[in-house]
């Protein structure tokens, strides 16, 4: 990632050096916001829709996407060498540091201020609801608030809020650079346009696309919120013993934190994240992809035992899970972890397969997760459904697991065998005598009345239809019993068990 950051810094230095405007196509005394938007479009417009949204049916235009790209590209110029604060002094003409030429100072101002105008332009037309902003992480919510203020023409309050933000999060690159943008916006535009060679270099630089994509995903996820009162489709039923649940939407570079209570699941926070360099759907060791599926947090690693690279800590998940193993997937060491101290966030596709969060966001998560009890869903794109729909699907599966329980209690091994696939495994050890497991189950439960409690059903569709069921069972007259986690596969209209773990 250090190499990528170096490319970004070289890129923004080039933007500053080449971003001089000549023969402006607009009046010098025209509307400043329009001027800045025009400059941004001229500098960063991508041919052939290269920076267009990849969402089917999106109404966003190439120019609006290019404008958002300008936010990042122009902003990054403030970070090189001098930092956004010193750059701001130059933009204001402060006595602390001299500027070589008036044209260079103004071109820097135009490059930066175009980025803020571009970022603010869409929120000014269609701002996110206030509740949506508060659901985001603290630093990101404050950054978006800066955009919205500027879009409403409140440049001085936006500048003050940006100054406070970079004071609180000095390693947040986007915040530092937007602060520089706002400082630079105090300088009037000059008579210069970027040269064609500079534009071509910007278009062809991979770091430019990377910066644009980070900005696009952050803003998209905060404007396009999950429908109120809905839950990710994987969470059909969740025991209140699991106080929180995590769902990752790779297409939006977003992690959603759900709080669980006797009233059901509720979205309480969401955070920007990065996934694998090669995307999602991990198959083999070293493919730099983030796995897709239903997992659980297995431990919490002390940051003191980790390299600085992992930031505030790490939360390993149980990849490969039994369904992954069944399909021959390999690899391991998939974590939710933070970033190095000097880095606030990474590009959307930047890890070796892990899910990477900003350290302040990860610290919030670390206080909430439960080892072995917090589920983690990682999906290409989350589908959100209503609680009644989730309950309906849960009831359909519940009839299958109830039939398994009743058949086991009846003592009929032949009938019980119909619930198991031939390659059924328990606790990751292949059963060499499949009938012995059935016999043990019958001996364990025959003639006894058992109560299931703390039921959790996590549904996963990925070519196959699978269910991860976790529950406790207590026999009548006993105070404690087993906790099981079962993996079921739907074949035709019937659910079959292919793996089980006895958790305690």
ABEGO torsion letter per residue (X at the ends): XAAAAAAAAAAAAAAAAAABBBGBABBAABBAAAAAAAAAAAAABBBGGAABBABBGBABBAAAAAAAAAAAAAAAAAABGAEAAAAAAAAAGBAABBBABAAAAAAAAAAAAAAAAAAAAAAAABBBBAAAAAABBAAAAAAAAAAAAAAAGBAAAAAAAAAAAAAABAABAAAAAAAAAAAAAABBBBBBBBBAAAAAAAAABAAAAAAAAAAAAAAAAAABBBBBGBBBAABABBBAABABBBBBBAAAGBBBBBBBBAAEBBBABBBBBBBBAAEBGBABBGAGBBBBEBBBBABBBBAAABBAAAEAEBBBBAOBBAAAAAAGBBEEGBBBBBBBAABABBBABABAGBBBBBAAAAAAAAAABBBGABBBBBBABBBBBBAAAAAAAAAAAAAAAAAAAAAAAAGBAAAAAAABBAABBBGGBBBABAAAAAAAAAAAABGBBBBBBGBBBBBBBBGBBBBBBBBBBBBBGBABBBBBBBBBBBBEABBBBABBBBAX
